[in-house]
Amino acid sequence: MKKLHLFLLTLILCVTGLGLAYYKIAVIGLPLTASEEAQVWNIEARISFRAKSDSAIKVTLPLPLNPAGYSILDEDFVSADYGLAIEQDNSGRVARWAKRRAHGKQLLFYRVVLFENEETARKPDAAPVYPKPPEYPEKLVPVIKGVLDKARQQSADTISFAQRVIEQLNSAASLPELKLLMKHVSRTRNLAKSLSWILAGARIPSRVIRGLRLQDNREYTDLEHFLQVYDGEQWHTLNIRDGREGLPADFIIWQTDDDRFFSIEGASESGIQYSVAKTVQETINIAGFRSAEKGSHLMEFSLYSLPVHTQNVYRVLLMVPLGALVVVFMRNIIGIRTFGTFMPILIAMAFRETELFWGLILFSLIVGLGLLLRAYVEQLKLLLVPRLAAVLTMVVLLMAGVSVIMHKLGFEMGLSVALFPMVIMTMTIERMSLTWEEAGPMEAFKQVSGSLLVAVMGYLAMSISELQYMFFMFPELLLVVLAAILLLGRYSGYRLMELWRFRAFTRNKP
Amino acid sequence: MFGFLEKLKKSGVVGMNQRNADFILRYNKRSLYPLVDDKLRTKYLAMASGIAVPELYGVIEIQHDVAGFSNIVRNHEDFVIKPAHGSGGNGICVITGRLNNRYRQSNGDLLTEEEIEYHISNILSGLYSLGGQPDQALIEYRVKFDPLFEAVSYRGVPDIRTIVFRGIPVACMVRLPTRMSDGKANLHQGAVGAGIDLMTGRTTHAIWQNFPIEQHPDTGAAISGLEIPHWHKLLTLAAQCHDLVGLGYLGVDVVLDRELGPLVLELNARPGLSIQIANRRGMSRLLEKIAKMEKIPASAEDRATLGQELFAANQT
């Protein structure tokens, strides 16, 4: 009954721990190892202008909104004392800066951090309204009709039709009949907009999208335009220079609507510059973002939400159960005797700071000197607690002395001696000297080396950085450690050392 | 190594983990521990139910009373000082006589009164107690052990350890002090352990430092074949101790006094496992058999007999 209870409990613990971890890995996308980093793109829009001293300033900048294939990890605005309002509707987003009065050169920044995220591929749009043919200026009607007719003859479907139109307009220089049209086009609107306008003459729904090619360390003075046409089922993106279909790789769509522009009122010498840079960021930040996006509060309550120095404390603390598991294993399965149950873990934690080699040397040094002093104090016949206090004082002095001398000798590692838990050291010295007196130096050395062995094993286990990361990232894995400890708690088989202890049985008995 | 493990399992040796998990945790209620961990309480309990124990001369409970030490021992030439919560024989100081205001310890050293008082102070401050809690010092009758063991003891007092499971004696050994154990009767400190045939009360094999030996390492006398007198009475005494404290898995230490016969020295809630080596016999089969028993005889005497029968049955 008890066994079944224990097995069920450990099963539940394991399932809970591993299940939670699996959820975090598979669904939220937490990386399994610390080294996983993801590319993120930093895009900065830098708006510069000279303020006119006599008028209020209004700056309008379209902002990306749910760009297909990317997610916005972070964005911020640097705008000094400008009033900032962000307007958003279904089709787009825009930032409006305003200031009543300003002098001289002004700079405004918008910075966005993006990461690639396939899950945010564009949702299918609702079918657009088929446009009415616009009323073209009278002198342009025959030209546009000519372009459209020619395209119709040379095309098979909506896409190729649009491509033919694009080709004609791009080769307008060699076609004299298009001169008038080009003149009109270049005066009033840009090419993409004009293409859309002309295609409307054939009742083809089209729209202009703008965006940036994401290339490291590139600067752009304007967004790049692409034309999208609707073939009755979905939007197709066409290059307005050569009519090629599809967006380039690493392209972020900044805006999909035509009616918002970058504009500045009340200023001169205005300009905008987009700069793109690639950086890497630990996947963990992105995962936090994703979990928020999915409406999961798991990450909000993760250890990452703590202040950094507290995080660092937990990085160490979460490893302690693993050290405890090592102690349980070494004591109950191997059968190694130690001074105090968890003294080895505390020593192991000190080793983390001192490094193993120096840790062992410093530990032996302090305990050895402490034993000598303890032997001297013994003659004074002090009572227990004052004697412990005296030894503690000596341990502190010894630690300080070792630090100073090692520092003078140029061994900087000596400084970390201060990290040894001095109360534990004191107790170790006291118990060791008692064991020494009562059971002889052999037993004392046996136990102290047992303690050190367990401490070293614990240290080695606790300093596996993969495990450190895993326990910090997935603290629920401690439930699995707990399950292992519980199971070991009911282990009633022989300890390894008992095979040696009871060896007389195996020799003489049949 | 696995062959080794297999053999060990076959011989029915109880390991430390099994002892703790299957017997101590299961049969020894935590709340009963203080009865045996505090030797003073054990002594009072034993005295109340008429079990023979070494006479208590005095108890020193607080530091201030340490000065009264010489008063307590004024009328006693020899005595033993021990911590009430001691374990493993630590902190026990045996005084065999006096010389010019000094006390002669069992190992021959002469101690001044001041040194003894320091020792008592150490006991009071919890140096020898489990967990280091403040302790009391008992001063009691020094056992003059039976001449039977004279030839196989080197200073100190040999005692007879019996494992009593559910009130039934399961295994016995006699623990003989050596020069190495400094008069103490603990095997891990270097005492010799000799197994005892429960039927006859005769010593069988002996071990020292986990190795089988034939003769006492200091005196050279043969250890096996010594017959302990009043054997059944001694077993009954051990079985009675179960009723005294109610612990299911109990170690009973009995000494044979030359004049007073068997005296219960102390009880142990976590008796060691070396007794199996001394007897060259694992206890696991016997313990499991007893664990399955539904009815255990009520009288200690019957239980002692039952223990002997089980022992005999287990021999074959």
Interface residues (C-beta under 8 A of the other chain):
Chain A: N332 G335 K381 L383 L384 V385 L434 E438 A439 G489 R490 Y491 S492 G493 Y494 R495 E498 L499 R501 F502 R503 A504 F505 T506 N508 K509
Chain B: M1 F4 L5 K7 L8 K9 K10 S11 V13 G15 M16 N17 Q18 N20 A21 D22 Q63 N90 E114 E115 Y118 S121 N122 S125 G126 L127 G132 H188 Q189 I207 N210 F211 P212 Q276 I277 R280 G282
